[in-house]
Amino acid sequence: MAGFKGQAEYSVDRKGRVTIPAKMREAVSPEANKTFTVTRGFEQCVFLYPMDIWSEIEEEIGGLNRYSREARDYVRFFMRWAEEVTLDAQGRVKLPGSLIDFAEIDGKGLIIGAFDHVEVWNPDVFEHHLHEEADEYEALAEHVMST
């Protein structure tokens, strides 16, 4: 699978539908069957995982220690937001209202490719996030890529 990359800004209609950029749609493998699992992101955004990638995540989650309270809490927290969505004929997905509220998406969505998934952000929230983290980018890259 080619990784998701790039960014684009699209409107989010009153029904919560947002277009996935054509280049990102092309990166979705046929095994995903034009279906994503959408869930809460780790920052204030929405994650969209193609179904083939989501299956790998479910396997990983299924391997967590069920006797660990932290693992159980994580599974509940992560999975309670998860819903399946399918691309429509116009290349859009419908974001659940609870996730739109969480990410404060209001009329516009910034679509960002994040290698194995797509993120949807409120453009203003993302801009704020970038400014908060701008000075740490080099140190972050060094730390993450050197391990």
N, CA, C and O of each residue as an XYZ file, in Angstrom:
588
protein
N       0.843     -1.184      0.000
C       0.000      0.000      0.000
C       0.886      1.244      0.000
O       1.837      1.346      0.775
N       0.564      2.169     -0.865
C       1.223      3.475     -0.829
C       0.669      4.238      0.371
O      -0.523      4.162      0.667
N       1.524      4.958      1.046
C       1.082      5.693      2.229
C       0.286      6.925      1.860
O       0.459      7.493      0.782
N      -0.586      7.331      2.762
C      -1.342      8.570      2.591
C      -0.405      9.737      2.865
O       0.319      9.740      3.860
N      -0.421     10.722      1.984
C       0.420     11.898      2.171
C      -0.272     13.123      1.606
O      -1.215     13.019      0.820
N       0.214     14.293      2.022
C      -0.334     15.548      1.531
C      -1.444     16.071      2.420
O      -1.768     15.507      3.465
N      -2.016     17.184      1.955
C      -3.118     17.805      2.692
C      -4.026     18.539      1.719
O      -3.609     18.934      0.630
N      -5.248     18.711      2.125
C      -6.231     19.466      1.343
C      -7.314     19.936      2.290
O      -7.569     19.313      3.320
N      -7.943     21.031      1.937
C      -9.039     21.555      2.752
C     -10.328     21.435      1.955
O     -10.394     21.843      0.796
N     -11.350     20.874      2.585
C     -12.648     20.688      1.955
C     -13.752     21.150      2.900
O     -13.565     21.232      4.114
N     -14.882     21.444      2.321
C     -16.028     21.784      3.159
C     -16.595     20.508      3.765
O     -16.478     19.420      3.203
N     -17.208     20.676      4.919
C     -17.935     19.594      5.584
C     -19.384     20.046      5.605
O     -19.716     21.062      6.215
N     -20.246     19.287      4.937
C     -21.638     19.736      4.833
C     -22.416     19.479      6.122
O     -21.893     18.885      7.065
N     -23.655     19.928      6.150
C     -24.480     19.805      7.360
C     -24.724     18.364      7.781
O     -25.036     18.096      8.941
N     -24.582     17.433      6.837
C     -24.748     16.017      7.163
C     -23.455     15.381      7.655
O     -23.425     14.195      7.983
N     -22.387     16.173      7.705
C     -21.105     15.657      8.189
C     -20.264     14.990      7.120
O     -19.303     14.289      7.439
N     -20.607     15.197      5.850
C     -19.862     14.555      4.775
C     -18.676     15.426      4.349
O     -18.797     16.641      4.193
N     -17.532     14.768      4.166
C     -16.322     15.454      3.722
C     -15.672     14.614      2.614
O     -15.681     13.384      2.662
N     -15.120     15.296      1.636
C     -14.458     14.628      0.516
C     -13.064     14.177      0.929
O     -12.325     14.916      1.578
N     -12.722     12.971      0.548
C     -11.358     12.471      0.688
C     -10.663     12.781     -0.638
O     -11.166     12.391     -1.692
N      -9.519     13.473     -0.613
C      -8.847     13.842     -1.868
C      -8.600     12.637     -2.771
O      -8.331     11.534     -2.296
N      -8.694     12.863     -4.077
C      -8.556     11.789     -5.059
C      -7.253     11.012     -4.888
O      -7.256      9.784     -4.962
N      -6.141     11.710     -4.661
C      -4.853     11.010     -4.500
C      -4.869     10.105     -3.273
O      -4.243      9.045     -3.281
N      -5.560     10.499     -2.246
C      -5.657      9.657     -1.055
C      -6.594      8.479     -1.325
O      -6.339      7.362     -0.874
N      -7.670      8.730     -2.057
C      -8.568      7.611     -2.404
C      -7.826      6.570     -3.232
O      -8.058      5.371     -3.078
N      -6.935      7.027     -4.111
C      -6.158      6.103     -4.945
C      -5.204      5.257     -4.112
O      -4.836      4.158     -4.528
N      -4.799      5.745     -2.953
C      -3.877      5.008     -2.089
C      -4.579      3.925     -1.275
O      -3.916      3.093     -0.655
N      -5.906      3.925     -1.269
C      -6.659      2.913     -0.525
C      -6.598      1.604     -1.310
O      -6.919      1.568     -2.498
N      -6.190      0.545     -0.646
C      -6.068     -0.748     -1.326
C      -7.453     -1.314     -1.655
O      -8.430     -1.008     -0.971
N      -7.533     -2.137     -2.699
C      -8.820     -2.762     -3.042
C      -9.392     -3.586     -1.890
O     -10.610     -3.718     -1.772
N      -8.522     -4.142     -1.035
C      -8.983     -4.953      0.090
C      -9.828     -4.158      1.085
O     -10.635     -4.730      1.817
N      -9.641     -2.840      1.107
C     -10.417     -2.000      2.027
C     -11.860     -1.851      1.567
O     -12.726     -1.467      2.352
N     -12.123     -2.154      0.298
C     -13.486     -2.113     -0.244
C     -14.153     -0.748     -0.041
O     -15.346     -0.669      0.249
N     -13.357      0.339     -0.200
C     -13.849      1.718     -0.075
C     -14.468      2.010      1.292
O     -15.294      2.912      1.434
N     -14.055      1.236      2.289
C     -14.614      1.369      3.629
C     -13.504      1.742      4.607
O     -12.380      1.246      4.518
N     -13.843      2.618      5.533
C     -12.922      3.074      6.563
C     -13.555      2.836      7.924
O     -14.777      2.756      8.053
N     -12.709      2.726      8.929
C     -13.173      2.870     10.302
C     -12.727      4.246     10.742
O     -11.551      4.596     10.638
N     -13.665      5.013     11.228
C     -13.404      6.370     11.705
C     -13.458      6.328     13.225
O     -14.339      5.700     13.811
N     -12.495      7.009     13.858
C     -12.459      7.019     15.313
C     -11.770      8.289     15.798
O     -11.246      9.073     15.006
N     -11.782      8.469     17.074
C     -11.158      9.635     17.685
C      -9.640      9.545     17.541
O      -9.046      8.492     17.775
N      -9.023     10.655     17.155
C      -7.572     10.719     17.063
C      -6.953     10.990     18.418
O      -7.660     11.246     19.392
N      -5.635     10.933     18.480
C      -4.935     11.166     19.740
C      -4.866     12.644     20.080
O      -4.841     12.998     21.259
N      -4.835     13.493     19.111
C      -4.971     14.912     19.373
C      -6.428     15.255     19.046
O      -7.272     14.360     19.006
N      -6.726     16.496     18.820
C      -8.112     16.898     18.586
C      -8.459     16.773     17.105
O      -8.749     17.764     16.434
N      -8.423     15.532     16.609
C      -8.742     15.272     15.205
C      -9.464     13.940     15.102
O      -9.677     13.244     16.095
N      -9.836     13.604     13.872
C     -10.525     12.354     13.580
C      -9.589     11.490     12.735
O      -8.985     11.984     11.782
N      -9.465     10.216     13.072
C      -8.668      9.267     12.294
C      -9.596      8.457     11.402
O     -10.675      8.041     11.824
N      -9.165      8.238     10.160
C      -9.858      7.328      9.246
C      -8.864      6.263      8.801
O      -7.863      6.566      8.152
N      -9.150      5.013      9.154
C      -8.309      3.889      8.771
C      -9.017      3.062      7.696
O     -10.174      2.684      7.882
N      -8.343      2.773      6.570
C      -8.939      1.836      5.607
C      -9.155      0.491      6.306
O      -8.396      0.125      7.203
N     -10.174     -0.227      5.900
C     -10.557     -1.446      6.606
C      -9.446     -2.483      6.678
O      -9.356     -3.196      7.677
N      -8.599     -2.596      5.666
C      -7.522     -3.581      5.739
C      -6.518     -3.207      6.833
O      -5.999     -4.084      7.524
N      -6.246     -1.923      6.991
C      -5.351     -1.467      8.056
C      -6.046     -1.614      9.408
O      -5.428     -2.017     10.393
N      -7.333     -1.284      9.444
C      -8.089     -1.410     10.696
C      -8.093     -2.850     11.182
O      -8.036     -3.088     12.388
N      -8.157     -3.808     10.280
C      -8.124     -5.220     10.682
C      -6.833     -5.538     11.423
O      -6.845     -6.300     12.391
N      -5.718     -4.959     10.976
C      -4.439     -5.153     11.660
C      -4.472     -4.525     13.061
O      -3.937     -5.088     14.017
N      -5.101     -3.366     13.165
C      -5.214     -2.695     14.465
C      -6.061     -3.533     15.412
O      -5.731     -3.666     16.590
N      -7.154     -4.099     14.901
C      -7.996     -4.946     15.749
C      -7.234     -6.171     16.232
O      -7.403     -6.596     17.376
N      -6.392     -6.746     15.369
C      -5.569     -7.887     15.807
C      -4.627     -7.470     16.926
O      -4.468     -8.188     17.913
N      -4.008     -6.314     16.768
C      -3.087     -5.810     17.784
C      -3.823     -5.558     19.101
O      -3.343     -5.933     20.171
N      -4.983     -4.926     19.014
C      -5.783     -4.664     20.212
C      -6.242     -5.973     20.842
O      -6.271     -6.103     22.066
N      -6.599     -6.942     20.004
C      -7.030     -8.242     20.510
C      -5.935     -8.973     21.273
O      -6.221     -9.852     22.085
N      -4.680     -8.611     21.014
C      -3.569     -9.248     21.696
C      -3.189     -8.592     23.012
O      -2.286     -9.060     23.705
N      -3.874     -7.510     23.357
C      -3.564     -6.836     24.623
C      -3.987     -7.699     25.806
O      -4.888     -8.529     25.683
N      -3.347     -7.508     26.934
C      -3.631     -8.263     28.143
C      -4.980     -7.820     28.722
O      -5.102     -6.706     29.230
N      -5.959     -8.668     28.647
C      -7.299     -8.338     29.136
C      -7.356     -8.240     30.655
O      -8.336     -7.742     31.210
N      -6.313     -8.711     31.329
C      -6.265     -8.630     32.782
C      -5.648     -7.318     33.256
O      -5.607     -7.041     34.454
N      -5.170     -6.516     32.312
C      -4.591     -5.220     32.632
C      -5.674     -4.149     32.560
O      -6.330     -3.975     31.533
N      -5.846     -3.443     33.657
C      -6.850     -2.374     33.668
C      -6.530     -1.305     32.621
O      -7.436     -0.816     31.946
N      -5.251     -0.934     32.478
C      -4.859      0.057     31.471
C      -5.259     -0.396     30.073
O      -5.774      0.398     29.286
N      -5.027     -1.666     29.760
C      -5.384     -2.192     28.448
C      -6.896     -2.131     28.241
O      -7.364     -1.712     27.182
N      -7.652     -2.547     29.244
C      -9.118     -2.496     29.125
C      -9.606     -1.071     28.947
O     -10.488     -0.815     28.127
N      -9.042     -0.137     29.707
C      -9.443      1.263     29.582
C      -9.107      1.801     28.189
O      -9.908      2.512     27.581
N      -7.925      1.458     27.696
C      -7.535      1.913     26.364
C      -8.493      1.370     25.304
O      -8.945      2.110     24.430
N      -8.799      0.082     25.385
C      -9.704     -0.534     24.404
C     -11.058      0.170     24.442
O     -11.607      0.509     23.393
N     -11.591      0.388     25.616
C     -12.883      1.079     25.723
C     -12.814      2.478     25.129
O     -13.690      2.885     24.366
N     -11.773      3.201     25.484
C     -11.638      4.580     25.037
C     -11.505      4.659     23.526
O     -12.163      5.480     22.886
N     -10.668      3.822     22.958
C     -10.398      3.848     21.521
C     -11.578      3.309     20.701
O     -11.959      3.896     19.688
N     -12.138      2.212     21.141
C     -13.165      1.530     20.346
C     -14.552      2.157     20.469
O     -15.376      1.999     19.569
N     -14.820      2.855     21.548
C     -16.172      3.406     21.713
C     -16.503      4.450     20.653
O     -17.676      4.673     20.350
N     -15.482      5.091     20.086
C     -15.696      6.109     19.059
C     -15.752      5.506     17.654
O     -16.173      6.184     16.717
N     -15.343      4.264     17.491
C     -15.152      3.670     16.168
C     -16.470      3.352     15.468
O     -17.388      2.770     16.047
N     -16.525      3.761     14.190
C     -17.672      3.442     13.321
C     -17.161      3.196     11.912
O     -16.166      3.787     11.490
N     -17.840      2.330     11.193
C     -17.489      2.096      9.789
C     -18.208      3.102      8.904
O     -19.386      3.401      9.102
N     -17.474      3.619      7.920
C     -18.044      4.529      6.929
C     -17.546      4.090      5.556
O     -16.469      3.509      5.428
N     -18.335      4.372      4.549
C     -17.990      3.980      3.183
C     -17.971      5.202      2.292
O     -18.807      6.097      2.424
N     -17.009      5.232      1.382
C     -16.959      6.317      0.403
C     -18.215      6.290     -0.444
O     -18.632      5.227     -0.903
N     -18.826      7.452     -0.656
C     -19.981      7.512     -1.558
C     -19.485      7.758     -2.987
O     -18.278      7.823     -3.222
N     -20.400      7.893     -3.925
C     -20.045      8.058     -5.338
C     -19.247      9.335     -5.597
O     -18.539      9.422     -6.600
N     -19.350     10.325     -4.710
C     -18.612     11.581     -4.867
C     -17.272     11.572     -4.111
O     -16.587     12.592     -4.053
N     -16.903     10.423     -3.535
C     -15.640     10.321     -2.813
C     -15.685     10.920     -1.420
O     -14.655     11.335     -0.889
N     -16.874     10.970     -0.820
C     -17.041     11.541      0.514
C     -17.298     10.441      1.530
O     -17.775      9.357      1.197
N     -16.968     10.752      2.781
C     -17.369      9.913      3.906
C     -18.175     10.781      4.861
O     -18.012     12.000      4.911
N     -19.041     10.129      5.612
C     -19.861     10.838      6.597
C     -19.235     10.645      7.970
O     -19.120      9.525      8.467
N     -18.832     11.757      8.571
C     -18.256     11.713      9.907
C     -19.374     11.723     10.948
O     -20.324     12.497     10.825
N     -19.273     10.878     11.966
C     -20.289     10.882     13.020
C     -20.295     12.221     13.765
O     -19.251     12.847     13.948
N     -21.471     12.642     14.184
C     -21.619     13.911     14.888
C     -20.767     14.011     16.140
O     -20.239     15.080     16.446
N     -20.627     12.908     16.868
C     -19.819     12.944     18.096
C     -18.360     13.261     17.793
O     -17.701     13.944     18.578
N     -17.849     12.777     16.671
C     -16.464     13.056     16.297
C     -16.302     14.457     15.733
O     -15.270     15.096     15.936
N     -17.314     14.932     15.028
C     -17.298     16.316     14.547
C     -17.251     17.266     15.738
O     -16.506     18.246     15.731
N     -18.047     16.970     16.754
C     -18.052     17.798     17.964
C     -16.702     17.737     18.675
O     -16.164     18.767     19.081
N     -16.154     16.529     18.826
C     -14.875     16.366     19.506
C     -13.774     17.179     18.814
O     -12.990     17.858     19.478
N     -13.719     17.108     17.475
C     -12.665     17.784     16.718
C     -13.002     19.244     16.420
O     -12.203     19.959     15.815
N     -14.189     19.683     16.846
C     -14.651     21.055     16.604
C     -14.612     21.417     15.121
O     -14.230     22.526     14.747
N     -15.013     20.463     14.289
C     -15.063     20.689     12.848
C     -16.340     21.438     12.542
O     -17.437     20.974     12.852
N     -16.190     22.599     11.932
C     -17.345     23.469     11.695
C     -17.288     24.041     10.281
O     -16.798     25.150     10.068
N     -17.790     23.279      9.330
C     -17.876     23.785      7.963
C     -16.680     23.496      7.085
O     -16.828     23.383      5.868
N     -15.492     23.371      7.671
C     -14.292     23.065      6.895
C     -13.504     21.970      7.588
O     -13.450     21.898      8.816
N     -12.888     21.111      6.768
C     -12.034     20.071      7.310
C     -10.703     20.063      6.590
O     -10.652     20.099      5.361
N      -9.638     20.016      7.348
C      -8.303     19.873      6.784
C      -8.001     18.382      6.772
O      -7.935     17.739      7.820
N      -7.817     17.840      5.567
C      -7.571     16.414      5.394
C      -6.061     16.237      5.265
O      -5.436     16.836      4.389
N      -5.476     15.419      6.132
C      -4.029     15.221      6.145
C      -3.733     13.731      6.000
O      -4.305     12.897      6.702
N      -2.826     13.414      5.075
C      -2.354     12.044      4.947
C      -1.342     11.761      6.040
O      -0.410     12.541      6.233
N      -1.506     10.666      6.754
C      -0.619     10.325      7.876
C      -0.133      8.883      7.738
O      -0.235      8.086      8.671
N       0.389      8.568      6.571
C       0.964      7.282      6.211
C      -0.073      6.160      6.137
O      -0.507      5.813      5.039
N      -0.486      5.581      7.269
C      -1.416      4.456      7.207
C      -2.865      4.856      7.451
O      -3.763      4.016      7.401
N      -3.090      6.147      7.717
C      -4.449      6.620      7.935
C      -4.567      8.071      7.460
O      -3.579      8.712      7.102
N      -5.782      8.555      7.470
C      -6.083      9.935      7.104
C      -6.592     10.629      8.361
O      -7.329     10.042      9.153
N      -6.189     11.888      8.533
C      -6.677     12.671      9.660
C      -7.539     13.814      9.139
O      -7.254     14.394      8.091
N      -8.599     14.132      9.884
C      -9.444     15.277      9.573
C      -9.401     16.208     10.770
O      -9.703     15.813     11.897
N      -9.019     17.454     10.507
C      -8.849     18.475     11.538
C      -9.703     19.693     11.225
O     -10.016     19.958     10.065
N     -10.071     20.417     12.241
C     -10.522     21.787     12.082
C      -9.255     22.550     11.689
O      -8.266     22.488     12.419
N      -9.252     23.273     10.553
C      -8.020     23.954     10.129
C      -7.439     24.897     11.182
O      -6.219     24.988     11.316
N      -8.284     25.594     11.924
C      -7.792     26.518     12.948
C      -7.145     25.761     14.113
O      -6.120     26.193     14.640
N      -7.734     24.649     14.509
C      -7.169     23.837     15.590
C      -5.814     23.282     15.154
O      -4.865     23.264     15.938
N      -5.727     22.827     13.893
C      -4.452     22.298     13.409
C      -3.386     23.392     13.364
O      -2.238     23.154     13.738
N      -3.753     24.569     12.915
C      -2.807     25.688     12.861
C      -2.275     26.002     14.263
O      -1.081     26.239     14.445
N      -3.161     26.002     15.232
C      -2.749     26.230     16.621
C      -1.804     25.117     17.083
O      -0.790     25.383     17.729
N      -2.142     23.881     16.748
C      -1.311     22.730     17.112
C       0.084     22.864     16.497
O       1.085     22.589     17.157
N       0.146     23.287     15.234
C       1.438     23.466     14.562
C       2.295     24.516     15.263
O       3.494     24.317     15.460
N       1.682     25.618     15.635
C       2.430     26.685     16.295
C       2.919     26.259     17.676
O       4.001     26.660     18.104
N       2.130     25.453     18.369
C       2.551     24.944     19.676
C       3.765     24.038     19.548
O       4.658     24.063     20.395
N       3.795     23.233     18.482
C       4.812     22.206     18.330
C       5.960     22.611     17.407
O       6.922     21.853     17.273
N       5.892     23.771     16.770
C       6.872     24.144     15.745
C       8.309     24.076     16.242
O       9.177     23.576     15.527
N       8.579     24.555     17.426
C       9.943     24.575     17.937
C      10.452     23.174     18.282
O      11.660     22.962     18.386
N       9.554     22.237     18.455
C       9.951     20.898     18.858
C      10.102     19.932     17.685
O      10.470     18.777     17.895
N       9.827     20.375     16.452
C       9.815     19.472     15.293
C      11.159     18.770     15.099
O      11.202     17.550     14.936
N      12.240     19.521     15.116
C      13.561     18.934     14.889
C      13.911     17.934     15.990
O      14.387     16.836     15.699
N      13.684     18.299     17.234
C      13.982     17.410     18.354
C      13.090     16.164     18.293
O      13.548     15.056     18.573
N      11.844     16.346     17.934
C      10.928     15.221     17.810
C      11.401     14.254     16.729
O      11.431     13.043     16.948
N      11.767     14.780     15.576
C      12.249     13.935     14.478
C      13.490     13.147     14.914
O      13.605     11.951     14.646
N      14.399     13.825     15.577
C      15.616     13.160     16.030
C      15.286     12.031     17.006
O      15.825     10.930     16.896
N      14.409     12.306     17.948
C      14.046     11.314     18.955
C      13.323     10.118     18.333
O      13.670      8.969     18.605
N      12.330     10.390     17.509
C      11.515      9.311     16.935
C      12.310      8.474     15.926
O      12.224      7.246     15.930
N      13.069      9.129     15.079
C      13.746      8.422     13.997
C      15.048      7.752     14.440
O      15.590      6.933     13.698
N      15.556      8.071     15.611
C      16.820      7.462     16.055
C      16.595      6.199     16.875
O      17.561      5.539     17.261
N      15.353      5.852     17.147
C      15.095      4.654     17.956
C      14.880      3.443     17.094
O      14.651      2.350     17.611
